[in-house]
Amino acid sequence: MTSPSTGRVARIVCAQLSPVIADLAENERLIRDAVARGIEDGADILVLPELATSGYVFASQEEARSVAITTGHQVFTEVSRLLAGRDTVVVFGFCELGERGRLFNSVAVVTGEGVRGVYRKTHLWDRETLVFTPGDTAPPVVGTPFGRIGVLICYDLEFAEMPRMLALAGADVLAVPTNWPLSEYPAGERAAEIIYAQAAARSNGVFVACCDRAGAERGQDWTEGTVIIDQYGWVLDDAGEAGTAVADVFLHLARDKTISPHNDLHGDRRSDIYPQEPPRL
């Protein structure tokens, strides 16, 4: 991979998949095929769903453990092999077997050089708490020739501190593998999870690429809300019927936090008062 330059246009591709619960071999195939298609489509940054290697609705922790893997697994080797000689970066979720047999809902950032970074989801949703151990380290910011990629997973995005942490660390884009369970929302509106993503983009001046999953799993339907958002919080593309969102962006635009002649998203922060406890009147 070349060293980061002054930046160039990057094609972001978010490809919805329908992982098969507890079928590691089939999910490996889905991931390899998605990476091959992404390369054909000119993807520079390819984002795939949360827990793409395993599926999501586990019947038990034991079932999850049967498909839990480490970064030494062949799926990472195969993805890296497909990316060899290219600058393309792939971000996807996996069920990670960690220290002392603990399970983590994790995401890997993979290039032709191998696994560049791993993040363990820190905010677990609903029954995830029965399967996974929450991560206890901050998400990474990974430098690429196109810009700096910060990673989160699904529910993490709903805690304002998480995207803010990554933005302050210099992330230009947040890559967010998700599994958004389908819920009701008013006609003409977007799903609440997408609104969270738009707010995170706008309040931090960063691009956001959320890749949801598709299909149904053990009676659970998904929002299929894959979306790419610009640094002002506006949707550039969504998956639609094709199941893939694509946007060509200049990520370095996210480094200008000026929003008026007199305002700057980072410069206007009042970190001197944020630690204070509000008065109770």
C-alpha positions in Angstrom: 0.0 0.0 0.0 1.3 3.4 -0.8 1.8 6.0 1.9 -1.0 8.6 2.5 -0.7 11.5 0.1 -2.4 14.9 0.0 -5.5 12.8 -0.9 -7.4 11.7 -3.9 -10.9 10.8 -4.8 -12.0 7.6 -3.2 -14.9 5.3 -4.3 -16.8 4.0 -1.2 -18.9 0.9 -1.7 -21.2 -0.5 0.9 -22.4 -4.0 -0.1 -25.3 -5.6 1.8 -24.9 -9.3 2.3 -27.3 -12.0 3.8 -25.0 -14.0 6.0 -26.1 -17.5 6.9 -26.3 -18.1 10.6 -23.5 -20.4 11.9 -22.3 -21.3 8.4 -18.7 -20.1 8.3 -17.8 -21.7 4.9 -20.8 -20.1 3.1 -20.2 -16.7 4.7 -16.5 -16.9 3.6 -17.8 -17.4 0.1 -20.1 -14.4 0.3 -17.3 -12.2 1.6 -14.9 -13.3 -1.1 -17.5 -12.7 -3.8 -18.3 -9.3 -2.4 -14.6 -8.3 -2.4 -14.2 -9.5 -6.0 -17.2 -7.5 -7.1 -16.0 -4.5 -5.2 -12.6 -4.7 -7.0 -14.4 -4.9 -10.3 -16.5 -1.9 -9.4 -13.4 0.1 -8.6 -14.0 0.2 -4.8 -11.3 2.0 -2.8 -13.1 1.5 0.5 -15.4 -1.5 0.7 -17.7 -1.9 3.8 -19.5 -5.1 4.5 -22.0 -5.9 7.4 -21.6 -6.6 11.0 -20.9 -10.2 11.9 -20.5 -11.0 8.2 -18.6 -14.2 8.9 -21.2 -15.7 11.2 -24.7 -14.3 11.1 -26.3 -12.6 14.1 -29.3 -14.3 15.7 -27.5 -17.0 17.7 -29.5 -19.5 19.6 -26.8 -19.7 22.2 -23.2 -18.7 23.1 -22.2 -22.2 22.1 -23.5 -21.7 18.6 -21.6 -18.5 18.3 -18.4 -20.2 19.6 -18.7 -22.8 16.8 -18.0 -20.1 14.2 -15.8 -17.8 16.2 -12.4 -17.1 14.6 -9.2 -15.2 15.1 -7.4 -12.9 12.6 -5.3 -15.9 11.7 -8.2 -17.5 9.9 -8.1 -18.1 6.2 -10.9 -15.6 5.4 -8.6 -12.8 6.3 -5.8 -14.3 4.3 -8.1 -14.8 1.3 -9.4 -11.2 1.4 -5.8 -9.9 1.7 -4.8 -12.0 -1.3 -7.6 -10.6 -3.4 -6.4 -7.1 -2.5 -2.7 -7.7 -3.2 -1.1 -5.0 -5.2 -4.1 -2.7 -4.7 -4.8 0.2 -2.3 -8.3 -1.1 -1.7 -9.4 -1.3 2.0 -12.1 -3.8 3.2 -13.9 -3.4 6.5 -16.1 -6.2 7.7 -17.5 -7.7 10.9 -16.6 -11.1 12.4 -17.3 -13.2 15.4 -14.0 -13.1 17.2 -12.6 -15.7 19.5 -10.5 -13.8 22.0 -8.4 -14.3 25.1 -9.6 -16.9 27.6 -12.2 -18.1 25.2 -14.2 -14.9 25.3 -16.3 -13.9 22.3 -16.3 -10.4 20.7 -18.5 -8.7 18.1 -15.5 -7.4 16.1 -14.6 -5.6 12.9 -11.4 -5.9 10.9 -9.8 -3.5 8.5 -8.0 -5.5 5.8 -5.7 -4.5 3.0 -3.3 -6.3 0.6 -0.8 -6.2 3.5 -3.1 -8.1 5.9 -5.2 -7.1 8.8 -4.4 -3.4 9.6 -6.7 -3.1 12.6 -9.4 -4.8 14.7 -12.0 -3.2 16.9 -14.3 -4.9 19.4 -17.8 -3.5 19.8 -18.1 -1.6 23.1 -21.9 -1.0 23.1 -23.7 -4.3 22.8 -27.4 -4.4 21.7 -30.1 -6.5 23.4 -29.3 -10.2 23.3 -25.7 -9.6 22.2 -25.0 -9.2 25.9 -25.8 -12.9 26.3 -23.1 -13.9 23.8 -20.4 -11.3 23.6 -18.0 -9.5 25.9 -18.0 -5.8 25.3 -14.7 -4.4 24.1 -12.7 -2.1 26.4 -10.4 -0.2 24.0 -11.1 2.8 21.8 -11.7 2.2 18.1 -8.8 2.8 15.7 -8.2 5.4 13.0 -6.4 3.7 10.1 -4.4 5.8 7.6 -4.9 5.0 3.9 -3.9 6.7 0.6 -7.5 8.1 0.4 -7.8 9.4 3.9 -8.2 8.3 7.5 -10.8 5.6 8.3 -12.4 5.3 11.8 -14.4 2.2 12.6 -17.5 1.7 14.7 -20.1 -1.1 14.9 -23.8 -0.5 14.7 -25.1 0.6 18.2 -21.8 2.3 18.9 -22.9 5.1 16.5 -25.8 6.1 18.8 -23.4 7.3 21.5 -22.2 10.7 20.5 -18.9 10.3 22.3 -17.9 7.6 19.8 -18.0 9.5 16.5 -16.7 12.6 18.3 -13.7 10.6 19.6 -12.8 9.4 16.1 -13.3 12.8 14.5 -11.0 14.5 17.1 -8.5 11.7 16.4 -8.5 12.8 12.7 -10.9 10.4 11.0 -12.2 11.6 7.7 -14.8 8.8 7.3 -16.5 6.4 9.7 -16.9 2.9 8.4 -19.8 1.3 10.3 -20.7 -2.3 9.7 -24.3 -2.8 11.1 -27.1 -5.2 11.6 -30.1 -2.9 12.1 -33.2 -4.8 13.2 -36.3 -3.6 11.3 -38.6 -1.4 13.3 -41.5 0.9 12.4 -40.9 4.5 11.5 -43.1 7.2 10.0 -43.9 7.2 6.3 -41.6 9.5 4.4 -38.9 9.4 7.1 -35.6 7.4 7.2 -35.0 4.8 9.9 -33.9 6.3 13.2 -30.5 4.6 12.9 -29.8 6.5 9.6 -30.8 9.7 11.4 -28.2 9.0 14.0 -25.6 8.5 11.3 -26.6 11.7 9.6 -26.3 13.6 12.9 -22.9 12.1 13.6 -21.7 13.2 10.1 -23.0 16.7 10.4 -22.0 17.4 14.0 -18.4 16.1 13.4 -17.9 17.1 9.8 -17.0 13.5 8.7 -18.2 11.2 6.0 -20.1 8.1 7.3 -20.5 4.8 5.5 -22.9 2.4 7.1 -23.3 -1.1 5.7 -26.4 -2.9 6.9 -27.3 -6.6 6.2 -30.2 -8.0 4.1 -32.6 -10.9 4.2 -34.3 -12.4 7.3 -32.7 -14.6 10.0 -34.7 -16.7 12.4 -37.7 -14.5 12.0 -35.7 -11.2 12.3 -36.0 -8.8 9.4 -33.5 -6.1 8.8 -33.8 -2.4 7.9 -31.5 -2.9 4.9 -30.6 0.7 5.6 -27.1 0.8 4.0 -26.2 4.5 3.4 -23.2 6.7 2.5 -23.4 10.3 4.0 -21.3 13.3 3.3 -19.5 15.5 5.8 -22.6 17.9 6.0 -24.9 15.0 7.0 -26.7 14.6 3.6 -27.2 11.2 2.1 -25.1 10.6 -1.0 -26.4 7.1 -1.8 -28.3 4.3 -0.3 -28.6 0.6 -1.1 -32.0 0.7 -2.7 -33.1 -2.5 -4.5 -29.6 -3.2 -5.8 -28.3 -3.7 -2.2 -25.2 -1.6 -2.8 -24.5 2.0 -2.1 -21.7 3.8 -4.0 -20.2 7.3 -3.7 -17.1 8.9 -5.1 -15.8 11.4 -2.5 -12.7 13.5 -1.6 -12.3 12.5 2.0 -9.8 15.3 2.8 -12.7 17.7 2.6 -13.6 16.4 6.1 -10.5 18.1 7.4 -12.0 21.6 7.0 -14.3 22.0 10.0 -15.3 25.6 9.0 -19.0 26.0 8.8 -19.3 29.8 8.6 -16.8 32.7 8.5 -16.8 32.7 12.2 -17.4 29.0 13.2 -15.4 25.8 13.3 -16.8 22.5 14.5 -13.7 21.6 16.5 -12.5 25.1 17.3 -15.8 26.1 18.9 -15.8 23.2 21.3 -15.9 24.4 25.0 -13.9 21.6 26.5 -13.2 23.9 29.4 -16.8 23.5 30.6 -17.8 20.1 29.4 -16.3 18.3 32.5 -18.4 20.4 34.8 -21.5 19.0 36.4 -24.5 21.1 35.5 -26.2 23.0 38.4 -29.4 21.5 39.6 -31.8 24.3 40.1 
